[in-house]
Protein backbone atom coordinates (compact mmCIF):
# COMPACT_ATOMS: atom_id res chain seq x y z
CA UNK A 1 0.00 0.00 0.00
CA UNK A 2 1.22 3.48 -0.83
CA UNK A 3 1.85 5.90 2.02
CA UNK A 4 2.27 9.62 1.32
CA UNK A 5 2.48 8.97 -2.42
CA UNK A 6 5.23 6.34 -2.20
CA UNK A 7 5.10 2.87 -3.60
CA UNK A 8 6.67 0.57 -1.01
CA UNK A 9 10.34 -0.03 -1.70
CA UNK A 10 11.92 -3.06 -0.08
CA UNK A 11 15.63 -2.37 0.41
CA UNK A 12 18.12 -5.05 1.35
CA UNK A 13 21.00 -3.84 3.51
CA UNK A 14 23.27 -6.06 5.58
CA UNK A 15 21.06 -9.12 4.98
CA UNK A 16 18.05 -7.30 6.41
CA UNK A 17 15.01 -6.11 4.48
CA UNK A 18 13.67 -2.61 5.16
CA UNK A 19 10.34 -1.33 3.89
CA UNK A 20 10.56 2.31 2.83
CA UNK A 21 7.18 3.99 2.34
CA UNK A 22 7.96 7.69 2.70
CA UNK A 23 10.65 10.28 2.13
CA UNK A 24 11.21 10.46 5.90
CA UNK A 25 11.98 6.73 6.02
CA UNK A 26 14.23 7.04 2.98
CA UNK A 27 16.09 9.95 4.56
CA UNK A 28 16.64 7.91 7.71
CA UNK A 29 17.97 5.01 5.62
CA UNK A 30 20.32 7.33 3.73
CA UNK A 31 21.69 8.81 6.96
CA UNK A 32 22.01 5.63 9.01
CA UNK A 33 22.41 2.61 6.75
CA UNK A 34 23.74 3.58 3.33
CA UNK A 35 26.90 2.09 1.81
CA UNK A 36 28.14 5.38 0.32
CA UNK A 37 28.05 8.86 1.76
CA UNK A 38 29.10 10.84 -1.28
CA UNK A 39 28.32 11.21 -4.93
CA UNK A 40 25.75 13.08 -6.94
CA UNK A 41 22.93 10.52 -6.65
CA UNK A 42 23.35 10.28 -2.87
CA UNK A 43 23.36 14.05 -2.38
CA UNK A 44 20.37 14.54 -4.70
CA UNK A 45 18.43 11.88 -2.78
CA UNK A 46 19.22 13.55 0.55
CA UNK A 47 18.13 16.93 -0.81
CA UNK A 48 14.97 15.55 -2.40
CA UNK A 49 13.88 13.62 0.66
CA UNK A 50 14.58 16.56 2.94
CA UNK A 51 12.77 18.88 0.51
CA UNK A 52 9.50 17.07 1.10
CA UNK A 53 9.40 18.52 4.61
CA UNK A 54 8.95 22.06 3.29
CA UNK A 55 6.85 20.94 0.35
CA UNK A 56 9.49 21.99 -2.17
CA UNK A 57 9.77 18.42 -3.49
CA UNK A 58 6.97 15.92 -4.09
CA UNK A 59 7.01 12.49 -2.50
CA UNK A 60 7.15 10.98 -5.99
CA UNK A 61 10.22 13.02 -6.96
CA UNK A 62 11.88 12.08 -3.68
CA UNK A 63 11.19 8.42 -4.38
CA UNK A 64 12.73 8.72 -7.84
CA UNK A 65 15.84 10.32 -6.37
CA UNK A 66 16.06 7.62 -3.69
CA UNK A 67 15.81 4.85 -6.29
CA UNK A 68 18.51 6.54 -8.39
CA UNK A 69 20.75 6.61 -5.32
CA UNK A 70 20.03 2.93 -4.70
CA UNK A 71 20.97 2.05 -8.28
CA UNK A 72 24.12 4.15 -8.03
CA UNK A 73 25.16 2.50 -4.74
CA UNK A 74 24.20 -0.97 -6.00
CA UNK A 75 21.68 -1.40 -3.18
CA UNK A 76 19.22 -4.17 -3.99
CA UNK A 77 15.56 -3.15 -3.92
CA UNK A 78 12.12 -4.31 -4.99
CA UNK A 79 9.14 -2.08 -5.67
CA UNK A 80 5.79 -3.43 -4.54
PDB file of N, CA, C and O in Angstrom:
ATOM      1  N   UNK A   1       0.837  -1.191   0.000  1.00  0.00           N
ATOM      2  CA  UNK A   1       0.000   0.000   0.000  1.00  0.00           C
ATOM      3  C   UNK A   1       0.871   1.239   0.000  1.00  0.00           C
ATOM      4  O   UNK A   1       1.898   1.274   0.678  1.00  0.00           O
ATOM      5  N   UNK A   2       0.485   2.234  -0.734  1.00  0.00           N
ATOM      6  CA  UNK A   2       1.224   3.483  -0.825  1.00  0.00           C
ATOM      7  C   UNK A   2       0.941   4.367   0.383  1.00  0.00           C
ATOM      8  O   UNK A   2      -0.206   4.508   0.806  1.00  0.00           O
ATOM      9  N   UNK A   3       1.979   4.950   0.923  1.00  0.00           N
ATOM     10  CA  UNK A   3       1.853   5.898   2.019  1.00  0.00           C
ATOM     11  C   UNK A   3       2.481   7.202   1.553  1.00  0.00           C
ATOM     12  O   UNK A   3       3.612   7.208   1.068  1.00  0.00           O
ATOM     13  N   UNK A   4       1.763   8.295   1.693  1.00  0.00           N
ATOM     14  CA  UNK A   4       2.275   9.616   1.320  1.00  0.00           C
ATOM     15  C   UNK A   4       2.744   9.669  -0.128  1.00  0.00           C
ATOM     16  O   UNK A   4       3.693  10.391  -0.435  1.00  0.00           O
ATOM     17  N   UNK A   5       2.108   8.931  -1.019  1.00  0.00           N
ATOM     18  CA  UNK A   5       2.476   8.975  -2.424  1.00  0.00           C
ATOM     19  C   UNK A   5       3.573   8.005  -2.826  1.00  0.00           C
ATOM     20  O   UNK A   5       3.884   7.902  -4.013  1.00  0.00           O
ATOM     21  N   UNK A   6       4.167   7.294  -1.885  1.00  0.00           N
ATOM     22  CA  UNK A   6       5.232   6.343  -2.202  1.00  0.00           C
ATOM     23  C   UNK A   6       4.664   4.977  -2.513  1.00  0.00           C
ATOM     24  O   UNK A   6       3.656   4.562  -1.940  1.00  0.00           O
ATOM     25  N   UNK A   7       5.310   4.294  -3.411  1.00  0.00           N
ATOM     26  CA  UNK A   7       5.101   2.868  -3.599  1.00  0.00           C
ATOM     27  C   UNK A   7       6.122   2.210  -2.682  1.00  0.00           C
ATOM     28  O   UNK A   7       7.271   2.649  -2.642  1.00  0.00           O
ATOM     29  N   UNK A   8       5.749   1.196  -1.960  1.00  0.00           N
ATOM     30  CA  UNK A   8       6.668   0.574  -1.012  1.00  0.00           C
ATOM     31  C   UNK A   8       7.914   0.070  -1.730  1.00  0.00           C
ATOM     32  O   UNK A   8       7.828  -0.609  -2.753  1.00  0.00           O
ATOM     33  N   UNK A   9       9.052   0.409  -1.182  1.00  0.00           N
ATOM     34  CA  UNK A   9      10.340  -0.029  -1.702  1.00  0.00           C
ATOM     35  C   UNK A   9      10.969  -0.921  -0.629  1.00  0.00           C
ATOM     36  O   UNK A   9      11.172  -0.494   0.508  1.00  0.00           O
ATOM     37  N   UNK A  10      11.269  -2.140  -1.000  1.00  0.00           N
ATOM     38  CA  UNK A  10      11.919  -3.064  -0.076  1.00  0.00           C
ATOM     39  C   UNK A  10      13.413  -3.024  -0.373  1.00  0.00           C
ATOM     40  O   UNK A  10      13.851  -3.432  -1.449  1.00  0.00           O
ATOM     41  N   UNK A  11      14.186  -2.535   0.578  1.00  0.00           N
ATOM     42  CA  UNK A  11      15.627  -2.366   0.410  1.00  0.00           C
ATOM     43  C   UNK A  11      16.346  -3.424   1.232  1.00  0.00           C
ATOM     44  O   UNK A  11      16.021  -3.649   2.397  1.00  0.00           O
ATOM     45  N   UNK A  12      17.323  -4.069   0.616  1.00  0.00           N
ATOM     46  CA  UNK A  12      18.124  -5.046   1.345  1.00  0.00           C
ATOM     47  C   UNK A  12      19.464  -4.420   1.714  1.00  0.00           C
ATOM     48  O   UNK A  12      20.241  -4.021   0.847  1.00  0.00           O
ATOM     49  N   UNK A  13      19.716  -4.344   3.013  1.00  0.00           N
ATOM     50  CA  UNK A  13      20.997  -3.837   3.512  1.00  0.00           C
ATOM     51  C   UNK A  13      21.453  -4.753   4.632  1.00  0.00           C
ATOM     52  O   UNK A  13      20.697  -5.029   5.564  1.00  0.00           O
ATOM     53  N   UNK A  14      22.674  -5.219   4.541  1.00  0.00           N
ATOM     54  CA  UNK A  14      23.270  -6.055   5.582  1.00  0.00           C
ATOM     55  C   UNK A  14      22.394  -7.266   5.914  1.00  0.00           C
ATOM     56  O   UNK A  14      22.187  -7.605   7.079  1.00  0.00           O
ATOM     57  N   UNK A  15      21.884  -7.909   4.852  1.00  0.00           N
ATOM     58  CA  UNK A  15      21.063  -9.119   4.980  1.00  0.00           C
ATOM     59  C   UNK A  15      19.748  -8.887   5.718  1.00  0.00           C
ATOM     60  O   UNK A  15      19.142  -9.832   6.222  1.00  0.00           O
ATOM     61  N   UNK A  16      19.313  -7.653   5.782  1.00  0.00           N
ATOM     62  CA  UNK A  16      18.046  -7.304   6.406  1.00  0.00           C
ATOM     63  C   UNK A  16      17.213  -6.545   5.394  1.00  0.00           C
ATOM     64  O   UNK A  16      17.738  -5.736   4.629  1.00  0.00           O
ATOM     65  N   UNK A  17      15.914  -6.806   5.390  1.00  0.00           N
ATOM     66  CA  UNK A  17      15.015  -6.109   4.476  1.00  0.00           C
ATOM     67  C   UNK A  17      14.326  -4.970   5.213  1.00  0.00           C
ATOM     68  O   UNK A  17      13.833  -5.150   6.326  1.00  0.00           O
ATOM     69  N   UNK A  18      14.294  -3.807   4.594  1.00  0.00           N
ATOM     70  CA  UNK A  18      13.672  -2.614   5.161  1.00  0.00           C
ATOM     71  C   UNK A  18      12.591  -2.137   4.191  1.00  0.00           C
ATOM     72  O   UNK A  18      12.836  -2.023   2.990  1.00  0.00           O
ATOM     73  N   UNK A  19      11.405  -1.862   4.709  1.00  0.00           N
ATOM     74  CA  UNK A  19      10.336  -1.329   3.886  1.00  0.00           C
ATOM     75  C   UNK A  19      10.341   0.183   4.003  1.00  0.00           C
ATOM     76  O   UNK A  19      10.193   0.730   5.096  1.00  0.00           O
ATOM     77  N   UNK A  20      10.512   0.852   2.882  1.00  0.00           N
ATOM     78  CA  UNK A  20      10.559   2.305   2.828  1.00  0.00           C
ATOM     79  C   UNK A  20       9.270   2.774   2.166  1.00  0.00           C
ATOM     80  O   UNK A  20       9.006   2.435   1.013  1.00  0.00           O
ATOM     81  N   UNK A  21       8.467   3.551   2.887  1.00  0.00           N
ATOM     82  CA  UNK A  21       7.181   3.990   2.344  1.00  0.00           C
ATOM     83  C   UNK A  21       7.002   5.505   2.372  1.00  0.00           C
ATOM     84  O   UNK A  21       5.907   6.005   2.114  1.00  0.00           O
ATOM     85  N   UNK A  22       8.071   6.237   2.684  1.00  0.00           N
ATOM     86  CA  UNK A  22       7.963   7.694   2.703  1.00  0.00           C
ATOM     87  C   UNK A  22       9.357   8.305   2.563  1.00  0.00           C
ATOM     88  O   UNK A  22      10.372   7.631   2.744  1.00  0.00           O
ATOM     89  N   UNK A  23       9.379   9.572   2.243  1.00  0.00           N
ATOM     90  CA  UNK A  23      10.651  10.282   2.134  1.00  0.00           C
ATOM     91  C   UNK A  23      11.360  10.331   3.482  1.00  0.00           C
ATOM     92  O   UNK A  23      12.589  10.282   3.537  1.00  0.00           O
ATOM     93  N   UNK A  24      10.605  10.427   4.560  1.00  0.00           N
ATOM     94  CA  UNK A  24      11.214  10.455   5.898  1.00  0.00           C
ATOM     95  C   UNK A  24      11.943   9.150   6.182  1.00  0.00           C
ATOM     96  O   UNK A  24      13.054   9.159   6.713  1.00  0.00           O
ATOM     97  N   UNK A  25      11.319   8.022   5.829  1.00  0.00           N
ATOM     98  CA  UNK A  25      11.975   6.728   6.022  1.00  0.00           C
ATOM     99  C   UNK A  25      13.189   6.587   5.118  1.00  0.00           C
ATOM    100  O   UNK A  25      14.204   6.024   5.527  1.00  0.00           O
ATOM    101  N   UNK A  26      13.095   7.087   3.905  1.00  0.00           N
ATOM    102  CA  UNK A  26      14.231   7.036   2.979  1.00  0.00           C
ATOM    103  C   UNK A  26      15.381   7.890   3.504  1.00  0.00           C
ATOM    104  O   UNK A  26      16.543   7.486   3.441  1.00  0.00           O
ATOM    105  N   UNK A  27      15.054   9.064   4.018  1.00  0.00           N
ATOM    106  CA  UNK A  27      16.087   9.950   4.564  1.00  0.00           C
ATOM    107  C   UNK A  27      16.802   9.284   5.731  1.00  0.00           C
ATOM    108  O   UNK A  27      18.025   9.363   5.843  1.00  0.00           O
ATOM    109  N   UNK A  28      16.041   8.632   6.593  1.00  0.00           N
ATOM    110  CA  UNK A  28      16.643   7.909   7.712  1.00  0.00           C
ATOM    111  C   UNK A  28      17.577   6.812   7.210  1.00  0.00           C
ATOM    112  O   UNK A  28      18.679   6.645   7.731  1.00  0.00           O
ATOM    113  N   UNK A  29      17.139   6.070   6.205  1.00  0.00           N
ATOM    114  CA  UNK A  29      17.971   5.013   5.624  1.00  0.00           C
ATOM    115  C   UNK A  29      19.254   5.590   5.037  1.00  0.00           C
ATOM    116  O   UNK A  29      20.333   5.026   5.219  1.00  0.00           O
ATOM    117  N   UNK A  30      19.135   6.712   4.335  1.00  0.00           N
ATOM    118  CA  UNK A  30      20.315   7.333   3.726  1.00  0.00           C
ATOM    119  C   UNK A  30      21.317   7.788   4.790  1.00  0.00           C
ATOM    120  O   UNK A  30      22.527   7.657   4.607  1.00  0.00           O
ATOM    121  N   UNK A  31      20.808   8.319   5.895  1.00  0.00           N
ATOM    122  CA  UNK A  31      21.693   8.807   6.956  1.00  0.00           C
ATOM    123  C   UNK A  31      22.295   7.691   7.799  1.00  0.00           C
ATOM    124  O   UNK A  31      23.438   7.805   8.242  1.00  0.00           O
ATOM    125  N   UNK A  32      21.548   6.614   8.027  1.00  0.00           N
ATOM    126  CA  UNK A  32      22.005   5.632   9.010  1.00  0.00           C
ATOM    127  C   UNK A  32      22.496   4.311   8.444  1.00  0.00           C
ATOM    128  O   UNK A  32      23.227   3.590   9.124  1.00  0.00           O
ATOM    129  N   UNK A  33      22.112   3.972   7.211  1.00  0.00           N
ATOM    130  CA  UNK A  33      22.405   2.613   6.754  1.00  0.00           C
ATOM    131  C   UNK A  33      22.678   2.582   5.250  1.00  0.00           C
ATOM    132  O   UNK A  33      22.171   1.712   4.543  1.00  0.00           O
ATOM    133  N   UNK A  34      23.467   3.520   4.770  1.00  0.00           N
ATOM    134  CA  UNK A  34      23.739   3.585   3.330  1.00  0.00           C
ATOM    135  C   UNK A  34      25.205   3.270   3.083  1.00  0.00           C
ATOM    136  O   UNK A  34      26.062   3.702   3.853  1.00  0.00           O
ATOM    137  N   UNK A  35      25.510   2.526   2.028  1.00  0.00           N
ATOM    138  CA  UNK A  35      26.899   2.095   1.812  1.00  0.00           C
ATOM    139  C   UNK A  35      27.842   3.187   1.323  1.00  0.00           C
ATOM    140  O   UNK A  35      29.059   3.054   1.448  1.00  0.00           O
ATOM    141  N   UNK A  36      27.295   4.264   0.768  1.00  0.00           N
ATOM    142  CA  UNK A  36      28.144   5.377   0.316  1.00  0.00           C
ATOM    143  C   UNK A  36      27.603   6.668   0.907  1.00  0.00           C
ATOM    144  O   UNK A  36      26.397   6.815   1.103  1.00  0.00           O
ATOM    145  N   UNK A  37      28.486   7.584   1.185  1.00  0.00           N
ATOM    146  CA  UNK A  37      28.047   8.862   1.758  1.00  0.00           C
ATOM    147  C   UNK A  37      28.569  10.036   0.919  1.00  0.00           C
ATOM    148  O   UNK A  37      28.859  11.117   1.432  1.00  0.00           O
ATOM    149  N   UNK A  38      28.674   9.784  -0.367  1.00  0.00           N
ATOM    150  CA  UNK A  38      29.103  10.839  -1.280  1.00  0.00           C
ATOM    151  C   UNK A  38      28.551  10.508  -2.661  1.00  0.00           C
ATOM    152  O   UNK A  38      27.950   9.455  -2.879  1.00  0.00           O
ATOM    153  N   UNK A  39      28.768  11.420  -3.567  1.00  0.00           N
ATOM    154  CA  UNK A  39      28.321  11.207  -4.935  1.00  0.00           C
ATOM    155  C   UNK A  39      27.058  11.981  -5.235  1.00  0.00           C
ATOM    156  O   UNK A  39      26.281  12.316  -4.341  1.00  0.00           O
ATOM    157  N   UNK A  40      26.872  12.256  -6.500  1.00  0.00           N
ATOM    158  CA  UNK A  40      25.749  13.077  -6.941  1.00  0.00           C
ATOM    159  C   UNK A  40      24.405  12.452  -6.606  1.00  0.00           C
ATOM    160  O   UNK A  40      23.529  13.138  -6.080  1.00  0.00           O
ATOM    161  N   UNK A  41      24.219  11.173  -6.895  1.00  0.00           N
ATOM    162  CA  UNK A  41      22.929  10.522  -6.651  1.00  0.00           C
ATOM    163  C   UNK A  41      22.582  10.526  -5.163  1.00  0.00           C
ATOM    164  O   UNK A  41      21.430  10.757  -4.794  1.00  0.00           O
ATOM    165  N   UNK A  42      23.567  10.273  -4.316  1.00  0.00           N
ATOM    166  CA  UNK A  42      23.350  10.276  -2.869  1.00  0.00           C
ATOM    167  C   UNK A  42      22.926  11.659  -2.393  1.00  0.00           C
ATOM    168  O   UNK A  42      21.945  11.792  -1.661  1.00  0.00           O
ATOM    169  N   UNK A  43      23.656  12.682  -2.803  1.00  0.00           N
ATOM    170  CA  UNK A  43      23.355  14.053  -2.381  1.00  0.00           C
ATOM    171  C   UNK A  43      21.984  14.492  -2.897  1.00  0.00           C
ATOM    172  O   UNK A  43      21.214  15.112  -2.163  1.00  0.00           O
ATOM    173  N   UNK A  44      21.681  14.175  -4.146  1.00  0.00           N
ATOM    174  CA  UNK A  44      20.370  14.542  -4.696  1.00  0.00           C
ATOM    175  C   UNK A  44      19.235  13.843  -3.942  1.00  0.00           C
ATOM    176  O   UNK A  44      18.179  14.436  -3.724  1.00  0.00           O
ATOM    177  N   UNK A  45      19.450  12.595  -3.546  1.00  0.00           N
ATOM    178  CA  UNK A  45      18.432  11.876  -2.775  1.00  0.00           C
ATOM    179  C   UNK A  45      18.239  12.513  -1.407  1.00  0.00           C
ATOM    180  O   UNK A  45      17.106  12.684  -0.956  1.00  0.00           O
ATOM    181  N   UNK A  46      19.333  12.864  -0.746  1.00  0.00           N
ATOM    182  CA  UNK A  46      19.221  13.549   0.546  1.00  0.00           C
ATOM    183  C   UNK A  46      18.429  14.843   0.400  1.00  0.00           C
ATOM    184  O   UNK A  46      17.507  15.107   1.171  1.00  0.00           O
ATOM    185  N   UNK A  47      18.796  15.646  -0.595  1.00  0.00           N
ATOM    186  CA  UNK A  47      18.135  16.935  -0.811  1.00  0.00           C
ATOM    187  C   UNK A  47      16.660  16.749  -1.151  1.00  0.00           C
ATOM    188  O   UNK A  47      15.807  17.478  -0.645  1.00  0.00           O
ATOM    189  N   UNK A  48      16.360  15.776  -2.006  1.00  0.00           N
ATOM    190  CA  UNK A  48      14.967  15.552  -2.404  1.00  0.00           C
ATOM    191  C   UNK A  48      14.127  15.080  -1.223  1.00  0.00           C
ATOM    192  O   UNK A  48      13.027  15.585  -0.999  1.00  0.00           O
ATOM    193  N   UNK A  49      14.636  14.126  -0.478  1.00  0.00           N
ATOM    194  CA  UNK A  49      13.877  13.617   0.663  1.00  0.00           C
ATOM    195  C   UNK A  49      13.682  14.703   1.723  1.00  0.00           C
ATOM    196  O   UNK A  49      12.597  14.828   2.291  1.00  0.00           O
ATOM    197  N   UNK A  50      14.705  15.467   1.982  1.00  0.00           N
ATOM    198  CA  UNK A  50      14.583  16.564   2.941  1.00  0.00           C
ATOM    199  C   UNK A  50      13.644  17.656   2.417  1.00  0.00           C
ATOM    200  O   UNK A  50      12.949  18.303   3.201  1.00  0.00           O
ATOM    201  N   UNK A  51      13.621  17.861   1.112  1.00  0.00           N
ATOM    202  CA  UNK A  51      12.773  18.882   0.505  1.00  0.00           C
ATOM    203  C   UNK A  51      11.293  18.609   0.633  1.00  0.00           C
ATOM    204  O   UNK A  51      10.481  19.520   0.468  1.00  0.00           O
ATOM    205  N   UNK A  52      10.922  17.368   0.926  1.00  0.00           N
ATOM    206  CA  UNK A  52       9.500  17.065   1.101  1.00  0.00           C
ATOM    207  C   UNK A  52       8.953  17.685   2.382  1.00  0.00           C
ATOM    208  O   UNK A  52       7.751  17.930   2.493  1.00  0.00           O
ATOM    209  N   UNK A  53       9.822  17.936   3.335  1.00  0.00           N
ATOM    210  CA  UNK A  53       9.398  18.519   4.613  1.00  0.00           C
ATOM    211  C   UNK A  53       8.799  19.903   4.393  1.00  0.00           C
ATOM    212  O   UNK A  53       7.767  20.235   4.976  1.00  0.00           O
ATOM    213  N   UNK A  54       9.442  20.709   3.554  1.00  0.00           N
ATOM    214  CA  UNK A  54       8.955  22.063   3.288  1.00  0.00           C
ATOM    215  C   UNK A  54       7.939  22.103   2.160  1.00  0.00           C
ATOM    216  O   UNK A  54       7.316  23.136   1.917  1.00  0.00           O
ATOM    217  N   UNK A  55       7.770  20.982   1.473  1.00  0.00           N
ATOM    218  CA  UNK A  55       6.852  20.938   0.350  1.00  0.00           C
ATOM    219  C   UNK A  55       7.485  21.357  -0.962  1.00  0.00           C
ATOM    220  O   UNK A  55       6.796  21.478  -1.974  1.00  0.00           O
ATOM    221  N   UNK A  56       8.786  21.578  -0.955  1.00  0.00           N
ATOM    222  CA  UNK A  56       9.492  21.991  -2.166  1.00  0.00           C
ATOM    223  C   UNK A  56       9.651  20.843  -3.154  1.00  0.00           C
ATOM    224  O   UNK A  56       9.831  21.069  -4.351  1.00  0.00           O
ATOM    225  N   UNK A  57       9.586  19.622  -2.660  1.00  0.00           N
ATOM    226  CA  UNK A  57       9.765  18.422  -3.489  1.00  0.00           C
ATOM    227  C   UNK A  57       8.589  17.479  -3.221  1.00  0.00           C
ATOM    228  O   UNK A  57       8.175  17.307  -2.075  1.00  0.00           O
ATOM    229  N   UNK A  58       8.061  16.877  -4.272  1.00  0.00           N
ATOM    230  CA  UNK A  58       6.967  15.922  -4.089  1.00  0.00           C
ATOM    231  C   UNK A  58       7.510  14.594  -3.578  1.00  0.00           C
ATOM    232  O   UNK A  58       8.690  14.285  -3.742  1.00  0.00           O
ATOM    233  N   UNK A  59       6.640  13.824  -2.963  1.00  0.00           N
ATOM    234  CA  UNK A  59       7.012  12.487  -2.504  1.00  0.00           C
ATOM    235  C   UNK A  59       7.475  11.631  -3.685  1.00  0.00           C
ATOM    236  O   UNK A  59       8.428  10.862  -3.568  1.00  0.00           O
ATOM    237  N   UNK A  60       6.797  11.772  -4.808  1.00  0.00           N
ATOM    238  CA  UNK A  60       7.146  10.979  -5.992  1.00  0.00           C
ATOM    239  C   UNK A  60       8.541  11.324  -6.505  1.00  0.00           C
ATOM    240  O   UNK A  60       9.306  10.434  -6.878  1.00  0.00           O
ATOM    241  N   UNK A  61       8.874  12.619  -6.523  1.00  0.00           N
ATOM    242  CA  UNK A  61      10.216  13.020  -6.959  1.00  0.00           C
ATOM    243  C   UNK A  61      11.279  12.540  -5.971  1.00  0.00           C
ATOM    244  O   UNK A  61      12.375  12.147  -6.370  1.00  0.00           O
ATOM    245  N   UNK A  62      10.948  12.576  -4.694  1.00  0.00           N
ATOM    246  CA  UNK A  62      11.885  12.083  -3.677  1.00  0.00           C
ATOM    247  C   UNK A  62      12.112  10.583  -3.855  1.00  0.00           C
ATOM    248  O   UNK A  62      13.235  10.098  -3.718  1.00  0.00           O
ATOM    249  N   UNK A  63      11.036   9.852  -4.162  1.00  0.00           N
ATOM    250  CA  UNK A  63      11.193   8.418  -4.377  1.00  0.00           C
ATOM    251  C   UNK A  63      12.074   8.147  -5.587  1.00  0.00           C
ATOM    252  O   UNK A  63      12.924   7.258  -5.545  1.00  0.00           O
ATOM    253  N   UNK A  64      11.886   8.891  -6.646  1.00  0.00           N
ATOM    254  CA  UNK A  64      12.726   8.718  -7.845  1.00  0.00           C
ATOM    255  C   UNK A  64      14.191   8.970  -7.522  1.00  0.00           C
ATOM    256  O   UNK A  64      15.064   8.229  -7.975  1.00  0.00           O
ATOM    257  N   UNK A  65      14.464  10.005  -6.747  1.00  0.00           N
ATOM    258  CA  UNK A  65      15.842  10.322  -6.369  1.00  0.00           C
ATOM    259  C   UNK A  65      16.427   9.227  -5.476  1.00  0.00           C
ATOM    260  O   UNK A  65      17.596   8.867  -5.610  1.00  0.00           O
ATOM    261  N   UNK A  66      15.605   8.700  -4.563  1.00  0.00           N
ATOM    262  CA  UNK A  66      16.056   7.620  -3.691  1.00  0.00           C
ATOM    263  C   UNK A  66      16.395   6.374  -4.499  1.00  0.00           C
ATOM    264  O   UNK A  66      17.417   5.735  -4.251  1.00  0.00           O
ATOM    265  N   UNK A  67      15.553   6.026  -5.457  1.00  0.00           N
ATOM    266  CA  UNK A  67      15.814   4.853  -6.292  1.00  0.00           C
ATOM    267  C   UNK A  67      17.061   5.050  -7.147  1.00  0.00           C
ATOM    268  O   UNK A  67      17.811   4.100  -7.368  1.00  0.00           O
ATOM    269  N   UNK A  68      17.292   6.260  -7.628  1.00  0.00           N
ATOM    270  CA  UNK A  68      18.510   6.544  -8.394  1.00  0.00           C
ATOM    271  C   UNK A  68      19.743   6.360  -7.505  1.00  0.00           C
ATOM    272  O   UNK A  68      20.764   5.837  -7.952  1.00  0.00           O
ATOM    273  N   UNK A  69      19.641   6.790  -6.249  1.00  0.00           N
ATOM    274  CA  UNK A  69      20.755   6.609  -5.316  1.00  0.00           C
ATOM    275  C   UNK A  69      20.981   5.127  -5.035  1.00  0.00           C
ATOM    276  O   UNK A  69      22.123   4.683  -4.912  1.00  0.00           O
ATOM    277  N   UNK A  70      19.898   4.368  -4.933  1.00  0.00           N
ATOM    278  CA  UNK A  70      20.026   2.927  -4.699  1.00  0.00           C
ATOM    279  C   UNK A  70      20.721   2.257  -5.883  1.00  0.00           C
ATOM    280  O   UNK A  70      21.613   1.429  -5.697  1.00  0.00           O
ATOM    281  N   UNK A  71      20.315   2.611  -7.084  1.00  0.00           N
ATOM    282  CA  UNK A  71      20.973   2.050  -8.276  1.00  0.00           C
ATOM    283  C   UNK A  71      22.450   2.419  -8.303  1.00  0.00           C
ATOM    284  O   UNK A  71      23.304   1.574  -8.574  1.00  0.00           O
ATOM    285  N   UNK A  72      22.743   3.674  -8.024  1.00  0.00           N
ATOM    286  CA  UNK A  72      24.124   4.155  -8.034  1.00  0.00           C
ATOM    287  C   UNK A  72      24.992   3.421  -7.000  1.00  0.00           C
ATOM    288  O   UNK A  72      26.153   3.105  -7.259  1.00  0.00           O
ATOM    289  N   UNK A  73      24.410   3.161  -5.836  1.00  0.00           N
ATOM    290  CA  UNK A  73      25.155   2.505  -4.742  1.00  0.00           C
ATOM    291  C   UNK A  73      25.080   0.979  -4.818  1.00  0.00           C
ATOM    292  O   UNK A  73      25.638   0.275  -3.977  1.00  0.00           O
ATOM    293  N   UNK A  74      24.374   0.478  -5.847  1.00  0.00           N
ATOM    294  CA  UNK A  74      24.195  -0.968  -6.004  1.00  0.00           C
ATOM    295  C   UNK A  74      23.501  -1.601  -4.799  1.00  0.00           C
ATOM    296  O   UNK A  74      23.855  -2.698  -4.366  1.00  0.00           O
ATOM    297  N   UNK A  75      22.511  -0.894  -4.270  1.00  0.00           N
ATOM    298  CA  UNK A  75      21.680  -1.401  -3.182  1.00  0.00           C
ATOM    299  C   UNK A  75      20.498  -2.123  -3.810  1.00  0.00           C
ATOM    300  O   UNK A  75      19.767  -1.548  -4.617  1.00  0.00           O
ATOM    301  N   UNK A  76      20.315  -3.367  -3.443  1.00  0.00           N
ATOM    302  CA  UNK A  76      19.219  -4.169  -3.994  1.00  0.00           C
ATOM    303  C   UNK A  76      17.888  -3.655  -3.462  1.00  0.00           C
ATOM    304  O   UNK A  76      17.763  -3.346  -2.277  1.00  0.00           O
ATOM    305  N   UNK A  77      16.894  -3.565  -4.345  1.00  0.00           N
ATOM    306  CA  UNK A  77      15.564  -3.152  -3.921  1.00  0.00           C
ATOM    307  C   UNK A  77      14.504  -3.789  -4.798  1.00  0.00           C
ATOM    308  O   UNK A  77      14.775  -4.228  -5.915  1.00  0.00           O
ATOM    309  N   UNK A  78      13.305  -3.829  -4.275  1.00  0.00           N
ATOM    310  CA  UNK A  78      12.121  -4.306  -4.990  1.00  0.00           C
ATOM    311  C   UNK A  78      11.025  -3.281  -4.766  1.00  0.00           C
ATOM    312  O   UNK A  78      10.876  -2.762  -3.660  1.00  0.00           O
ATOM    313  N   UNK A  79      10.267  -2.989  -5.792  1.00  0.00           N
ATOM    314  CA  UNK A  79       9.140  -2.079  -5.671  1.00  0.00           C
ATOM    315  C   UNK A  79       7.879  -2.912  -5.641  1.00  0.00           C
ATOM    316  O   UNK A  79       7.671  -3.762  -6.507  1.00  0.00           O
ATOM    317  N   UNK A  80       7.027  -2.675  -4.638  1.00  0.00           N
ATOM    318  CA  UNK A  80       5.785  -3.432  -4.539  1.00  0.00           C
ATOM    319  C   UNK A  80       4.588  -2.547  -4.784  1.00  0.00           C
ATOM    320  O   UNK A  80       3.452  -3.019  -4.740  1.00  0.00           O
TER     321      UNK A  80
END
